[in-house]
Amino acid sequence: MTASGLTVGAPPEAPRAVRFRLTWRVWLLVVLMFLLLLSFVRVVSDANDLTSSGAIGASLAAAVPIAMAGLGGLWSERAGVVNIGLEGMMILGTWFGAYAAFNWGPWQGVVFGAVGGVLGGLVHAIATVTFGVDHIVSGVAINILALGWTRYLTSLTFADYPGGGDTQSPPLPTIGTMSLPGLDDPLSDLEKKHWFFVSDLAGLLRGLTANVSQLIVVAALLIVLSYFVLWRTAFGLRLRSCGESPVAAESLGVNVYFYKYVAVLVSGGLAGVGGAFLAIVSGNLYREGQTGGRGFIGLAAMIFGNWRPAGMAAGAGIFGYTDALQLRSGDTSIHALLLLIALLLFAVAAWHFSRLNRRWATVAAILGGVTLGTYLVSDTVPGQFTSAAPHITTLLVLALAAQRLRMPKADGLPYRRGGG
């Protein structure tokens, strides 16, 4: 030992790795860089709809149901319960929301849509938490039951009304929109000039501030509220502990069953709100098959976001953006997106190469080269690719994000009080 208390000849301690944190400044920088890249692609491809206010507004509307399903999955899985039944809970939300909106009003429809999702969540909680049924089996069963139940209820309630039928409801009253005063006209003038970045930024801001459905604002507040509850309160800490180590949580006096039940019920309610949004805001009526797999895409958004609200919202925005573009502009904008995807893949390859992860760098570079080559040798993309673009984006994003994911340790594992 020396006078300083260090052992002579001992090897120096390895420096601790600095953990990269996604602060709001980092998110803002990412958004600005992405907008610059998108602006470059718009100028090169002359696809002005890529950053138009109409496309941004449509993307926002398309992202909300996915975000609500993803947020529901986040609540459930943070408590250790896998919720594959989000699609079925969304289906229940569409029907309950449509029925209440048709009879009593649109906001009553939102509330009843949440109630419909909660009923699906209750079934899932009873099966998985109380009786220990496999989470996947229970979720798949809820998806199947929701389809059959809503088909029966639709023929029972809507078939005799004008515009209704065995598979759809009559037109529904919609929810009002809101805009920030004084911004619409100046932003519209800037957007029409098609200047590099400036017009794209104006289109983005106008899409986010003009004629936005009030339910979109509510959905955004639910995401913020979920973050606050789960990460800034003692209740949220106890709930998340049930998804990490329920045995340890139980030893500290946490009622694990109670928190799992609450999480799954909230999960179903949020998915139900997403379903109500589809019926009342997006479609203005209930139609069978309206969810279109958005519950599963919501799960993908949650995984992409690493079980965090901000990342989940970003994932939902990406999937909603591709969905909106293929509905608005067809293969024109989707073809331009090939260039954007190629550039993003090259960026991913460079990032992996800088971290000495040569395998993933090579995979991303090859995919980027193939995508860029496809863009250069073609003027359009097949219609089948256009309709499948949101789902292809889902798979691509998950594949590239897989290296940084960490699910809750006890997610999907059976738990019995007193025995683990």
Secondary structure, 3 states (H helix, E strand, C coil): CCCCCCCCCCCCCCCCCCCCCCCHHHHHHHHHHHHHHHHHHHHHHCCHHHHCHHHHHHHHHHHHHHHHHHHHHHHHHHCCCCCCCHHHHHHHHHHHHHHHHHHCCHHHHHHHHHHHHHHHHHHHHHHHHHCCCCHHHHHHHHHHHHHHHHHHHHHHHCCCCCCCCCCECCCCCCCCEECCCCCHHHHHHHHHCCCCCHHHHHHHHHHHHCCEEHHHHHHHHHHHHHHHHHHHCHHHHHHHHHHHCHHHHHHCCCCHHHHHHHHHHHHHHHHHHHHHHHHHHHCCCCECCCCCCHHHHHHHHHHHCCCCHHHHHHHHHHHHHHHHHHHHCCHHHHHHHHHHHHHHHHHHHHHHHHCCCHHHHHHHHHHHHHHHHHHHHCCCCCHHHHHHHHHHHHHHHHHHHHHHCCCCCCCCCCCCCCCC
